[in-house]
């Protein structure tokens, strides 16, 4: 009898401890904006565009100065985020077709296994659905760990901020009043009648998900499509920065695309404030980790010029560049009472670190075969326990540069002799080396003075199968 009582007591104790641990698990809201530059926020030095709510998010949390996206363009960057693998492992180094298979150990799959409700809104780039007959494909978010998804299932259609419909799971939802115009070069992605702004519908869906899942731990990805341009709109009508109104910028003596770009960011900032207020109302603020970032560096599309607002701040390059401006992005983490407020971290980290971080915080299993390292110790104020990457790796078949490597203070960039759009990263060219701790603008090439550093870094890439040994990696 005593043995039975002790067994029952032990079982109850185990269940109680498990419940306590579950109660400590945070909700995780991951906000990814689209083509927002390192210098587009007040807390990162922006002096013209107003972002008071995101700045408040930073003051109440931790601001990372050396965080990197998954890639310098959309689809490969998102693939890195979901899988915890850098683009050398995923093999996707440009905006080429790719779908998930439903078999990958994505962030959402892992957290769903331990009881998290999983939702997302915005652009889904890894399971293309152009017409309803394509809806049942393995790349659909519902087949990759998401209980709920609302938004775009076609990456190119996401260029249009006034589409005629969005997807809610596997059902089309009509956006009232929008009409696609007959524009030359519009490719069916430019609306002539604009009533329903997609961003607002996706934001409402995200807030509804929070309300409906307030009683249990949840993972919510808010992948907003602003301030991306409608590329086709830029070509068809000369202005791809689609926004309901210019707001506080309407009377500025700026080109309309620049008014639209600024208005997009302030519109988005308003919704960050609304989200923070909602968490307060639901008593979820201290139970929720909010992460805010961007999928890559700032764009120069739709009539917008990245120099107009100094969107890349002190960095060189923009979207499609392996320089810092193309891949180093704003990154803010707020979890009141847990993440130290008002702290800045210079930990070099990247999108592929999110999967192990989320798994650690949620008590989920971290899958094998990933490249990421959890930055949970840094978030929790335990810098001494933080493991660091030997290097961060990026490769691209778009733009003038093809490889970027960050190792400690050093940044290595590959310049092929001829820009190419194939996967031959090891084509003839030269390496340039920069100390990005003292030269974040990568203005001074140090490859000649520190050839031993170039050699050491390329040897690491050769060792890991990311560079071909027969290529003259020190050519200049």
C-alpha positions as CSV (number, residue, x, y, z in Angstrom):
1,X,0.0,0.0,0.0
2,X,2.8,2.4,0.9
3,X,4.6,1.6,-2.4
4,X,1.3,2.4,-4.2
5,X,1.0,5.7,-2.4
6,X,4.6,6.7,-3.1
7,X,4.1,5.7,-6.8
8,X,0.9,7.9,-7.0
9,X,2.7,10.7,-5.2
10,X,5.6,10.5,-7.5
11,X,3.3,10.5,-10.5
12,X,1.5,13.6,-9.2
13,X,4.8,15.3,-8.5
14,X,6.0,14.6,-12.1
15,X,2.7,15.9,-13.5
16,X,2.9,19.0,-11.3
17,X,6.5,19.7,-12.4
18,X,5.5,19.2,-16.0
19,X,2.6,21.6,-15.7
20,X,4.9,24.2,-14.1
21,X,7.4,23.9,-16.8
22,X,4.6,24.2,-19.4
23,X,3.3,27.3,-17.7
24,X,6.8,28.9,-18.0
25,X,7.0,28.3,-21.7
26,X,6.6,31.6,-23.5
27,X,4.2,32.4,-26.3
28,X,6.5,33.3,-29.3
29,X,5.5,36.0,-31.8
30,X,8.0,36.3,-34.7
31,X,7.4,39.5,-36.7
32,X,9.2,39.5,-40.0
33,X,8.9,42.6,-42.2
34,X,9.8,42.5,-45.9
35,X,12.7,44.5,-47.2
36,X,13.1,46.7,-44.1
37,X,16.6,48.1,-43.9
38,X,19.0,48.2,-40.9
39,X,18.7,51.9,-40.9
40,X,14.9,52.3,-41.3
41,X,14.0,52.3,-37.6
42,X,14.5,55.1,-35.0
43,X,16.2,52.7,-32.6
44,X,18.8,51.9,-35.4
45,X,19.4,55.6,-36.2
46,X,16.6,56.6,-38.6
47,X,15.9,60.3,-38.2
48,X,13.0,61.0,-40.6
49,X,10.6,58.0,-40.6
50,X,8.7,57.8,-37.3
51,X,8.7,54.4,-35.5
52,X,7.8,55.1,-31.9
53,X,6.2,51.8,-31.1
54,X,9.1,49.7,-32.4
55,X,11.5,52.0,-30.6
56,X,9.6,51.3,-27.4
57,X,9.7,47.6,-28.1
58,X,13.5,47.9,-28.3
59,X,13.7,50.0,-25.1
60,X,11.7,47.3,-23.3
61,X,13.8,44.5,-24.6
62,X,17.1,43.6,-26.3
63,X,18.4,45.1,-29.5
64,X,20.9,43.1,-31.5
65,X,23.4,45.0,-33.6
66,X,24.9,42.1,-35.5
67,X,22.0,39.9,-36.5
68,X,21.8,38.5,-40.1
69,X,18.9,37.4,-42.2
70,X,18.9,34.0,-43.9
71,X,19.7,35.4,-47.3
72,X,19.6,38.6,-49.2
73,X,16.3,37.8,-51.0
74,X,12.9,36.4,-49.9
75,X,12.4,32.7,-50.5
76,X,15.9,31.4,-49.5
77,X,15.8,33.6,-46.4
78,X,12.5,32.1,-45.2
79,X,13.7,28.6,-45.9
80,X,16.7,29.2,-43.6
81,X,14.4,30.5,-40.9
82,X,12.1,27.5,-41.0
83,X,14.7,24.8,-41.2
84,X,17.6,26.1,-39.0
85,X,20.0,25.5,-41.9
86,X,22.1,28.1,-43.7
87,X,21.7,28.4,-47.5
88,X,24.8,26.3,-48.0
89,X,22.9,23.4,-46.5
90,X,19.5,24.1,-48.0
91,X,21.1,24.6,-51.4
92,X,18.7,27.5,-52.3
93,X,20.8,30.6,-53.0
94,X,18.3,32.7,-55.1
95,X,14.6,33.3,-55.6
96,X,14.1,30.1,-57.4
97,X,11.2,27.7,-57.1
98,X,11.2,25.6,-53.9
99,X,8.5,24.0,-51.8
100,X,8.7,22.3,-48.5
101,X,7.7,18.7,-48.5
102,X,5.9,18.3,-45.2
103,X,8.8,16.2,-43.9
104,X,11.2,18.9,-42.8
105,X,11.6,19.5,-39.0
106,X,10.5,23.1,-39.2
107,X,10.1,25.4,-36.2
108,X,6.3,25.1,-36.4
109,X,6.5,21.3,-36.6
110,X,8.7,21.0,-33.5
111,X,6.7,23.3,-31.3
112,X,3.4,21.8,-32.4
113,X,4.7,18.4,-31.1
114,X,5.0,19.9,-27.6
115,X,1.5,21.4,-27.5
116,X,1.9,24.8,-29.0
117,X,-0.8,26.2,-31.2
118,X,0.8,27.4,-34.4
119,X,-0.3,30.2,-36.6
120,X,1.0,32.5,-39.3
121,X,0.0,35.4,-41.5
122,X,1.6,37.1,-44.5
123,X,3.8,35.8,-47.3
124,X,4.3,32.0,-47.6
125,X,7.0,31.4,-50.2
126,X,7.6,27.7,-50.0
127,X,4.5,26.0,-51.4
128,X,3.2,27.9,-54.3
129,X,-0.5,28.1,-54.9
130,X,-1.5,30.2,-57.9
131,X,-5.0,28.7,-58.6
132,X,-7.4,26.7,-56.3
133,X,-6.6,23.4,-58.0
134,X,-3.0,23.7,-56.6
135,X,-4.1,24.0,-53.0
136,X,-3.5,20.4,-52.0
137,X,0.3,20.4,-52.2
138,X,2.8,19.3,-49.6
139,X,4.3,22.7,-49.3
140,X,1.1,24.3,-47.9
141,X,1.6,25.8,-44.4
142,X,-1.0,23.4,-43.0
143,X,1.2,20.5,-44.1
144,X,4.3,22.0,-42.4
145,X,3.2,22.5,-38.8
146,X,0.9,25.4,-39.0
147,X,-2.6,24.9,-37.5
148,X,-3.6,28.2,-39.1
149,X,-2.4,30.4,-42.0
150,X,-3.8,33.6,-43.5
151,X,-2.2,35.4,-46.4
152,X,-0.5,34.9,-49.7
153,X,0.5,31.4,-51.0
154,X,2.2,32.8,-54.1
155,X,5.3,34.9,-53.5
156,X,4.9,37.0,-56.7
157,X,1.2,37.7,-56.0
158,X,2.3,39.1,-52.7
159,X,3.7,42.1,-54.6
160,X,0.2,43.4,-54.9
161,X,-1.1,45.0,-51.7
162,X,-4.6,45.2,-53.1
163,X,-5.3,41.6,-54.4
164,X,-8.8,40.3,-55.0
165,X,-8.3,37.5,-52.5
166,X,-6.1,36.0,-49.8
167,X,-5.9,32.4,-48.5
168,X,-7.2,31.3,-45.1
169,X,-5.8,27.8,-44.7
170,X,-7.1,26.2,-47.9
171,X,-10.0,28.6,-48.6
172,X,-10.0,31.7,-50.7
173,X,-11.1,34.9,-48.8
174,X,-12.3,37.7,-51.0
175,X,-11.0,41.2,-50.4
176,X,-13.9,43.5,-51.1
177,X,-13.7,46.1,-53.8
178,X,-10.3,45.4,-55.3
179,X,-10.1,45.1,-59.1
180,X,-7.0,43.9,-61.1
181,X,-6.2,46.4,-63.8
182,X,-5.2,45.7,-67.4
183,X,-1.7,47.2,-67.4
184,X,1.1,46.4,-69.7
185,X,3.8,44.6,-67.8
186,X,1.3,44.3,-64.8
187,X,1.3,40.5,-65.0
188,X,-2.1,40.5,-63.2
189,X,-0.5,42.0,-60.0
190,X,-1.5,45.7,-60.2
191,X,-5.0,46.8,-59.1
192,X,-6.9,49.6,-60.8
193,X,-9.4,49.9,-57.9
194,X,-7.9,49.7,-54.4
195,X,-10.2,49.3,-51.5
196,X,-9.0,46.5,-49.2
197,X,-5.4,46.7,-48.0
198,X,-4.0,43.2,-47.6
199,X,-1.7,44.2,-44.7
200,X,-4.7,45.2,-42.5
201,X,-6.6,42.0,-43.2
202,X,-3.5,39.9,-42.3
203,X,-3.0,41.9,-39.1
204,X,-6.6,41.4,-38.0
205,X,-6.2,37.7,-38.6
206,X,-3.0,37.7,-36.4
207,X,-4.8,39.5,-33.6
208,X,-7.7,37.1,-33.8
209,X,-5.3,34.2,-33.5
210,X,-3.8,35.7,-30.3
211,X,-7.2,36.2,-28.8
212,X,-8.4,32.7,-29.6
213,X,-5.3,31.0,-28.2
214,X,-4.6,33.2,-25.2
215,X,-5.1,30.3,-22.8
216,X,-2.4,28.1,-24.2
217,X,1.2,28.5,-25.4
218,X,1.3,29.6,-29.1
219,X,3.7,30.3,-31.9
220,X,2.6,33.1,-34.2
221,X,4.6,34.2,-37.3
222,X,3.6,37.6,-38.6
223,X,5.3,37.9,-41.9
224,X,4.1,41.3,-43.1
225,X,4.7,42.2,-46.8
226,X,5.5,45.8,-46.2
227,X,7.7,47.8,-47.0
228,X,8.3,45.6,-50.1
229,X,7.4,47.3,-53.4
230,X,4.9,46.1,-55.9
231,X,7.5,45.6,-58.5
232,X,5.0,45.3,-61.3
233,X,3.2,48.4,-60.1
234,X,6.5,50.3,-60.3
235,X,6.9,49.3,-63.9
236,X,3.3,49.7,-64.9
237,X,2.4,53.0,-63.2
238,X,5.7,54.3,-61.9
239,X,5.0,53.8,-58.2
240,X,5.0,50.5,-56.5
241,X,4.8,51.7,-52.9
242,X,1.1,50.9,-52.3
243,X,-0.4,52.2,-49.1
244,X,-3.9,53.5,-48.2
245,X,-2.7,57.0,-47.5
246,X,0.5,58.9,-46.8
247,X,-0.5,59.8,-43.3
248,X,1.9,62.2,-41.6
249,X,4.0,62.4,-44.7
250,X,1.4,63.6,-47.1
251,X,2.6,67.2,-47.2
252,X,6.3,66.4,-47.4
253,X,8.1,67.6,-50.5
254,X,9.1,64.1,-51.5
255,X,8.4,61.9,-54.6
256,X,5.3,59.8,-54.0
257,X,7.1,56.5,-53.8
258,X,9.2,57.9,-50.9
259,X,6.0,59.1,-49.1
260,X,4.6,55.6,-49.6
261,X,7.7,53.9,-48.3
262,X,7.7,56.0,-45.2
263,X,4.0,55.6,-44.7
264,X,4.3,51.9,-45.0
265,X,6.8,51.7,-42.1
266,X,4.8,54.0,-39.9
267,X,1.6,52.1,-40.7
268,X,3.4,48.9,-39.6
269,X,4.7,50.6,-36.5
270,X,1.2,51.5,-35.5
271,X,0.3,47.8,-35.7
272,X,3.2,46.9,-33.5
273,X,1.8,49.3,-30.9
274,X,-1.7,47.7,-31.3
275,X,-0.2,44.2,-30.7
276,X,1.6,45.4,-27.6
277,X,-1.7,46.8,-26.3
278,X,-3.5,43.6,-27.1
279,X,-1.0,41.6,-25.1
280,X,-1.5,44.0,-22.2
281,X,-5.3,43.6,-22.4
282,X,-5.0,39.8,-22.4
283,X,-2.5,39.8,-19.6
284,X,0.0,38.1,-21.9
285,X,2.8,40.7,-22.0
286,X,5.1,38.9,-19.5
287,X,4.2,35.5,-21.0
288,X,5.2,36.4,-24.6
289,X,8.5,36.8,-26.4
290,X,8.2,39.2,-29.4
291,X,10.9,39.1,-32.0
292,X,11.0,41.8,-34.7
293,X,13.2,41.6,-37.7
294,X,13.3,41.8,-41.6
295,X,13.8,39.1,-44.2
296,X,16.8,40.9,-45.9
297,X,18.2,44.4,-46.5
298,X,16.3,47.4,-48.0
299,X,15.1,47.3,-51.6
300,X,15.5,49.8,-54.5
301,X,12.3,49.0,-56.4
302,X,8.9,50.4,-57.2
303,X,10.3,53.9,-57.5
304,X,11.9,53.9,-54.0
305,X,15.6,54.7,-53.6
306,X,17.3,53.2,-50.6
307,X,19.6,56.3,-50.2
308,X,16.6,58.6,-49.7
309,X,16.1,57.7,-46.1
310,X,19.6,56.1,-45.6
311,X,17.8,52.8,-45.3
312,X,21.0,50.7,-44.8
313,X,22.3,53.1,-42.2
314,X,26.1,52.8,-41.8
315,X,26.3,49.6,-43.9
316,X,27.3,49.1,-47.5
317,X,24.9,47.5,-50.0
318,X,21.2,46.6,-50.1
319,X,19.0,43.8,-51.2
320,X,20.8,41.2,-53.3
321,X,24.2,42.1,-51.9
322,X,26.5,40.0,-49.8
323,X,27.7,43.1,-48.1
324,X,26.3,44.0,-44.7
325,X,23.5,46.2,-46.0
326,X,22.0,43.2,-47.9
327,X,22.0,40.7,-45.0
328,X,22.5,42.5,-41.6
329,X,19.0,43.4,-40.3
330,X,17.3,44.9,-37.3
331,X,16.5,42.4,-34.6
332,X,14.7,43.2,-31.4
333,X,13.5,40.7,-28.7
334,X,11.1,41.7,-25.9
335,X,10.0,39.4,-23.1
336,X,9.3,41.7,-20.0
337,X,10.6,40.2,-16.8
338,X,12.8,37.7,-18.6
339,X,14.8,39.4,-21.4
340,X,16.8,42.3,-19.9
341,X,15.3,45.6,-20.9
342,X,17.3,48.3,-22.7
343,X,20.2,46.0,-23.4
344,X,22.2,45.8,-26.6
345,X,23.9,42.6,-27.9
346,X,26.6,42.4,-30.5
347,X,26.3,38.6,-30.8
348,X,26.8,37.6,-34.4
349,X,23.6,35.5,-35.1
350,X,21.4,34.7,-38.0
351,X,17.9,33.4,-39.0
352,X,19.1,29.8,-38.7
353,X,19.6,30.3,-35.0
354,X,15.8,30.8,-34.4
355,X,14.8,27.2,-34.6
356,X,17.1,25.9,-31.8
357,X,16.3,29.0,-29.8
358,X,12.5,28.5,-30.1
359,X,13.0,24.8,-29.3
360,X,15.0,25.5,-26.2
361,X,12.5,28.0,-24.9
362,X,9.5,25.9,-25.7
363,X,11.0,22.6,-24.3
364,X,10.9,21.0,-27.8
365,X,13.4,18.7,-29.3
366,X,16.1,20.4,-31.4
367,X,16.4,18.4,-34.6
368,X,19.7,17.0,-35.8
369,X,21.4,18.3,-38.9
370,X,20.9,22.0,-38.4
371,X,23.4,24.8,-38.5
372,X,21.9,27.1,-35.9
373,X,23.0,27.8,-32.4
374,X,20.4,28.8,-29.8
375,X,20.8,32.5,-28.7
376,X,18.5,31.8,-25.7
377,X,21.4,32.3,-23.2
378,X,21.9,35.8,-24.6
379,X,18.2,36.6,-24.4
380,X,18.1,35.4,-20.8
381,X,21.1,37.5,-19.8
382,X,23.5,34.5,-19.6
383,X,26.2,35.8,-22.0
384,X,28.9,33.5,-20.4
385,X,26.9,30.4,-21.5
386,X,26.4,31.6,-25.0
387,X,28.0,29.4,-27.7
388,X,29.2,31.2,-30.8
389,X,29.5,30.3,-34.5
390,X,32.9,29.8,-36.0
391,X,31.4,31.7,-39.0
392,X,28.1,32.7,-40.5
393,X,27.7,31.7,-44.1
394,X,25.7,33.3,-47.0
395,X,25.8,32.6,-50.8
396,X,23.8,34.2,-53.6
397,X,23.4,33.8,-57.4
398,X,21.8,37.3,-57.6
399,X,23.7,40.6,-57.7
400,X,27.3,41.5,-58.0
401,X,28.6,39.5,-55.0
402,X,28.3,35.7,-54.6
403,X,29.5,34.7,-51.1
404,X,29.6,36.4,-47.7
405,X,31.2,35.0,-44.5
406,X,31.2,36.6,-41.1
407,X,33.8,35.2,-38.6
408,X,34.4,37.2,-35.4
409,X,35.3,40.7,-36.5
410,X,36.0,39.6,-40.1
411,X,33.8,39.7,-43.1
412,X,34.8,38.0,-46.3
413,X,33.0,38.9,-49.6
414,X,33.4,37.2,-53.0
415,X,33.4,39.2,-56.2
416,X,33.1,37.0,-59.3
417,X,34.6,38.4,-62.4
418,X,31.2,38.2,-64.1
419,X,28.0,38.3,-62.1
420,X,26.1,35.1,-62.8
421,X,22.7,33.7,-62.1
422,X,23.7,30.1,-61.9
423,X,25.0,28.2,-58.9
424,X,28.7,28.3,-59.8
425,X,29.8,30.3,-56.8
426,X,33.4,29.3,-57.4
427,X,33.7,31.0,-60.8
428,X,36.8,33.2,-61.2
429,X,36.9,36.3,-59.1
430,X,38.4,37.8,-55.9
431,X,37.9,37.9,-52.2
432,X,37.6,41.1,-50.3
433,X,38.1,41.2,-46.5
434,X,36.8,43.8,-44.0
435,X,36.9,44.3,-40.3
436,X,33.2,45.1,-39.7
437,X,33.7,46.0,-36.0
438,X,35.6,49.1,-37.0
439,X,34.5,49.4,-40.6
440,X,30.8,48.4,-40.8
441,X,30.5,50.2,-44.2
442,X,33.1,47.8,-45.6
443,X,35.1,50.6,-47.2
444,X,38.6,49.3,-46.7
445,X,39.6,46.0,-48.2
446,X,42.2,44.3,-46.0
447,X,42.6,41.1,-48.0
448,X,46.2,42.0,-49.0
449,X,47.3,43.0,-45.5
450,X,45.7,39.9,-43.9
451,X,46.0,37.2,-46.5
452,X,46.4,34.7,-43.7
453,X,42.8,35.5,-42.5
454,X,41.4,35.0,-46.0
455,X,43.2,31.7,-46.2
456,X,42.0,30.5,-42.8
457,X,38.4,31.5,-43.6
458,X,38.4,29.8,-47.0
459,X,40.0,26.7,-45.6
460,X,37.1,26.5,-43.2
461,X,34.7,26.7,-46.1
462,X,36.6,24.0,-48.0
463,X,36.6,21.7,-44.9
464,X,32.8,22.1,-44.7
465,X,32.1,21.5,-48.4
466,X,31.1,25.1,-49.1
467,X,34.1,26.0,-51.3
468,X,36.1,24.2,-53.9
469,X,39.7,23.5,-53.0
470,X,41.0,23.9,-56.6
471,X,39.8,27.6,-56.7
472,X,42.4,30.2,-56.1
473,X,40.7,31.7,-53.1
474,X,43.3,34.4,-52.5
475,X,43.2,35.9,-56.0
476,X,43.0,39.7,-56.1
